Amino acid sequence: MDSKSKERFFVHFKGNRYKFISLAKDSETLEDMVVYQALYGEYGIWVRPASMFFGKVIVDGVEVDRFKEEL
């Protein structure tokens, strides 16, 4: 991340906070992936398909962002 990039943080629909680290490509499928870090517990680093990370889920019959960016 260059010095002009601002850090991005997201809240999962279940309530936990995460730090966006980077976009990446899956080496086998070339699918866009999101690399992100939990901001709780062991502060694990995770990857998830970008389509899923930025996608929607249904919660109690309402469509919401899976991860909502904190602005």
Secondary structure, DSSP 8 states (H G I E B T S, - for coil): --TTS--EEEEETTS-EEEEEEEEE-TTT--EEEEEEESSTT--EEEEEHHHHTSEEEETTEEEESEEE--
